[in-house]
Amino acid sequence: MNTWKKQLSFIFVLLMVAVLAACGSTDEEANSEKEKADADAEVNDEELTIGQINWAENIAVTNMWKAILEDKGYNVKLNVLNMGTTMKALESGDLDASLEIWLPVQDANYLEKYQDTVNFSEATWFDNAKVGLVVPTYLEDINSVEDLNEHKEMFNGEIIGFDPGAGTMEVTEQLIKDYNLEFELLPSSEPAMIGQIGKAIKNEEPIVAPLWSPHWVFSKYDLKFLEDPQKTFGGVEKIHHATRHGFEEDYPKVSEWFKNWKMDDQQIGQLIDYVESAEDPLEGAKKWIGENQELVDEWVK
């Protein structure tokens, strides 16, 4: 009888240990799930603010990164600003990132002014950019900036520009001085400038404007860059990104993803086309991401 009681007591002890272990395991699993949920919630609460400039390629890449980052759990806000305000906002910390800095020439003035207060990435996402004055290809006698003064009446002495304060606009002002052009640079906006180009081409009229590649306009209209013997616009430009001080420490993963980001002419051209043709730029960007997921995965690995 005593032996039976001892066995029963032993079995009871084993059962209690098993129950307590199970409870402990359940508690640990619950705590682990809670910690994971809290971590996910923390990620979802993180807001990134990226500057957007109303240029075709900038709208395309900012919406692309908004879609990529939101898929990773970040809350991304796009602030529409001009270039000058963008740099001031990066300096003050009101903006986390700007995805389009053209160097070594177009945005050299911003690099010089903000190099101590803004992080300019050494990494580039596009390595074959070009900037210069363009005219329609049917203007066969005008192939160089040096040809413009001879035909200034044809253009009414006007170069049709875009956003005042853009680096390319400032370089164009320098170009006017370098070549002693008897022309005035008229600021407007990129959509207004493209509209003027389209109107002129429709009527086969002369027009000259500063433009850059990559840009969707070259797939729509027959345009040519004018030769720039003095290289005021520089040669090949590379596109970088810039972030506020402290961004790399606050968002190490995103910082690394931006550095991994690389695109070629075909990829950026297709992205711009998808974004331009969509009612919602974000949906156009998501469509492009869906068709280029392997490439995106290389950036965010």
C-alpha positions in Angstrom: 0.0 0.0 0.0 2.8 2.4 0.9 4.6 1.6 -2.3 1.4 2.4 -4.3 1.0 5.7 -2.5 4.7 6.6 -3.2 4.2 5.7 -6.9 1.0 7.8 -7.1 2.8 10.8 -5.4 5.6 10.5 -7.9 3.2 10.4 -10.9 1.4 13.5 -9.4 4.7 15.4 -9.1 5.6 14.5 -12.7 2.2 15.7 -13.9 2.6 19.0 -12.0 6.1 19.6 -13.5 4.7 18.9 -17.0 1.8 21.3 -16.4 4.1 24.0 -15.1 6.5 23.5 -18.0 3.7 23.7 -20.5 2.4 26.9 -18.8 5.9 28.3 -18.8 6.3 27.4 -22.5 2.9 29.0 -23.3 3.9 32.2 -21.3 7.2 32.3 -23.2 5.5 31.9 -26.5 2.9 34.5 -25.6 5.6 36.9 -24.5 7.6 36.2 -27.7 4.5 36.9 -29.8 3.8 40.0 -27.8 7.4 41.3 -28.3 7.2 40.5 -32.0 3.9 42.4 -32.3 5.3 45.3 -30.3 8.3 45.4 -32.7 6.1 45.3 -35.7 4.0 48.0 -34.3 7.1 50.1 -33.6 8.2 49.7 -37.3 4.7 50.7 -38.5 4.8 53.8 -36.3 8.1 54.9 -37.9 7.5 57.7 -40.4 9.9 58.6 -43.1 9.6 61.9 -44.9 11.0 62.1 -48.4 11.2 65.3 -50.4 9.5 65.2 -53.8 10.3 67.6 -56.6 7.8 67.9 -59.5 10.2 66.5 -62.1 9.2 63.3 -64.0 12.0 61.1 -62.7 11.7 62.5 -59.2 8.0 61.7 -58.9 8.8 58.3 -60.3 11.5 57.3 -57.8 10.0 58.9 -54.7 6.7 57.0 -55.3 8.7 53.8 -56.0 10.5 54.1 -52.7 7.3 55.0 -50.9 5.8 51.7 -52.2 8.9 49.7 -51.3 9.3 51.1 -47.8 5.6 50.9 -47.0 5.6 47.2 -48.0 8.4 46.8 -45.4 6.2 48.4 -42.7 7.3 52.0 -42.8 4.9 55.0 -43.0 6.2 57.2 -45.8 5.2 60.8 -46.4 6.2 62.7 -49.5 6.6 66.4 -49.2 6.4 68.3 -52.5 9.2 71.0 -52.4 11.5 72.9 -54.7 15.2 72.1 -54.6 16.3 75.0 -52.4 13.6 74.3 -49.8 14.5 70.6 -49.9 18.1 71.3 -49.0 17.1 73.6 -46.1 14.7 71.0 -44.8 17.4 68.3 -44.9 19.7 70.7 -43.0 17.1 71.4 -40.3 16.0 67.7 -40.0 12.5 68.4 -41.2 13.1 66.1 -44.1 14.7 62.6 -43.9 15.9 62.2 -47.5 16.0 63.6 -51.0 16.5 61.1 -53.7 17.9 63.2 -56.5 21.2 65.1 -56.3 23.1 65.6 -59.7 26.8 65.7 -59.5 29.5 66.8 -60.3 28.0 69.9 -62.0 24.2 70.5 -61.7 23.9 70.5 -57.9 27.5 71.5 -57.1 26.3 74.7 -55.5 24.1 72.8 -53.0 27.0 70.4 -52.2 29.3 73.4 -51.5 26.7 75.1 -49.3 25.4 72.1 -47.4 28.3 69.6 -47.3 28.8 70.1 -43.6 25.1 70.0 -42.6 23.6 67.4 -45.0 24.8 63.9 -45.8 25.5 63.5 -49.6 25.8 59.9 -50.5 28.9 58.7 -52.3 26.7 55.9 -53.7 24.9 56.7 -57.0 21.7 55.2 -58.4 22.1 56.4 -62.0 25.5 56.8 -63.6 24.8 58.0 -67.2 22.8 61.2 -66.8 23.1 64.1 -69.3 22.1 67.7 -69.1 22.1 70.5 -71.7 20.1 72.7 -74.0 17.8 70.9 -76.5 16.1 71.9 -79.7 13.8 69.9 -82.0 15.8 67.8 -84.5 14.1 69.6 -87.5 16.3 72.7 -86.6 19.1 71.2 -88.7 21.3 74.4 -88.7 21.4 74.6 -84.9 23.7 72.0 -83.4 25.7 73.9 -80.9 25.2 76.5 -78.2 27.5 78.6 -80.3 24.9 78.7 -83.1 22.2 80.3 -80.9 23.2 84.0 -81.1 23.1 83.8 -84.9 19.5 82.7 -84.8 18.3 84.7 -81.7 15.4 86.3 -83.6 14.1 82.8 -84.4 13.8 82.1 -80.7 12.8 85.6 -79.7 15.9 85.6 -77.6 14.3 83.2 -75.1 15.3 80.0 -73.5 12.2 78.3 -72.0 13.1 77.1 -68.5 11.5 75.3 -65.6 11.7 75.6 -61.8 13.6 78.7 -60.5 16.3 77.5 -58.0 16.9 74.2 -59.7 20.6 73.5 -60.2 20.2 73.1 -64.0 18.6 76.5 -64.2 21.5 78.1 -62.4 24.0 76.3 -64.7 22.0 77.6 -67.7 22.4 81.1 -66.4 26.1 80.5 -66.2 26.0 79.1 -69.8 24.4 82.3 -71.0 27.3 84.2 -69.5 30.0 81.8 -70.7 28.8 82.0 -74.3 27.7 85.7 -74.2 24.3 84.6 -75.3 21.8 87.4 -76.1 19.1 85.3 -74.5 16.9 85.5 -71.5 16.1 82.4 -69.4 12.4 82.2 -68.6 11.5 80.2 -65.5 8.3 78.3 -65.2 7.8 74.7 -64.2 8.7 71.4 -65.7 5.1 70.6 -66.9 4.8 74.1 -68.4 8.2 73.8 -70.1 7.3 70.4 -71.6 3.9 71.8 -72.7 5.7 74.6 -74.5 8.0 72.0 -76.2 5.0 69.9 -77.3 3.2 72.9 -78.7 6.2 74.1 -80.6 6.9 70.7 -82.1 3.2 70.3 -83.1 3.5 73.5 -85.1 7.1 72.8 -86.2 8.3 76.0 -84.5 11.7 76.7 -83.0 12.2 76.3 -79.2 15.3 75.9 -77.0 15.1 74.6 -73.4 17.3 73.0 -70.8 16.6 69.3 -70.4 18.1 66.2 -68.9 18.2 62.5 -69.5 16.7 60.2 -68.2 13.4 61.8 -69.2 10.3 60.4 -70.8 10.1 63.5 -73.2 12.8 62.0 -75.4 10.6 59.0 -76.2 7.7 61.3 -77.2 9.5 64.0 -79.2 12.5 64.1 -81.5 14.9 66.3 -79.6 18.7 66.8 -79.7 21.2 68.1 -77.2 23.2 71.1 -78.4 27.0 70.7 -78.3 28.5 72.5 -75.4 32.2 73.0 -76.3 33.0 74.9 -73.0 31.5 72.0 -71.0 29.5 74.4 -68.9 26.9 71.7 -68.3 29.7 69.2 -67.7 29.9 65.7 -69.2 28.3 62.6 -67.7 26.4 63.4 -64.5 25.7 60.9 -61.8 22.6 60.9 -59.6 23.1 60.6 -55.8 20.7 60.8 -52.8 21.1 62.9 -49.7 19.9 62.5 -46.1 19.7 64.5 -42.9 22.3 64.1 -40.2 21.5 61.1 -38.0 19.4 59.3 -40.6 21.9 56.4 -41.0 21.8 55.8 -37.2 18.0 56.1 -37.0 17.3 54.0 -40.1 20.3 51.8 -40.8 18.4 49.3 -43.0 16.9 52.0 -45.2 20.2 53.8 -45.4 21.8 50.5 -46.7 18.9 50.0 -49.1 19.4 53.4 -50.6 23.1 52.7 -51.1 22.3 49.4 -52.9 19.9 51.1 -55.3 21.0 51.1 -59.0 19.0 51.7 -62.2 19.8 51.8 -65.9 18.3 53.8 -68.8 15.7 51.1 -69.6 14.6 50.6 -66.0 14.2 54.3 -65.1 12.6 54.9 -68.5 9.9 52.2 -67.9 9.3 53.4 -64.4 8.8 57.0 -65.5 6.4 55.7 -68.2 4.3 53.6 -65.8 4.1 56.5 -63.3 3.3 59.1 -65.9 0.5 57.0 -67.5 -1.2 56.0 -64.2 -3.9 58.0 -62.6 -2.2 57.6 -59.3 1.7 57.7 -59.4 1.9 55.3 -56.5 -0.1 52.7 -58.4 2.1 53.1 -61.5 5.2 52.6 -59.2 3.7 49.5 -57.7 3.0 48.1 -61.2 6.7 48.6 -62.1 7.9 47.0 -58.8 5.7 44.0 -59.5 7.4 43.5 -62.9 10.9 44.1 -61.4 10.7 42.4 -58.1 14.0 40.6 -58.4 15.8 43.9 -59.0 14.1 45.5 -56.0 14.9 42.5 -53.9 18.6 43.1 -54.7 18.3 46.5 -53.2 16.5 45.6 -50.0 18.3 42.3 -49.3 
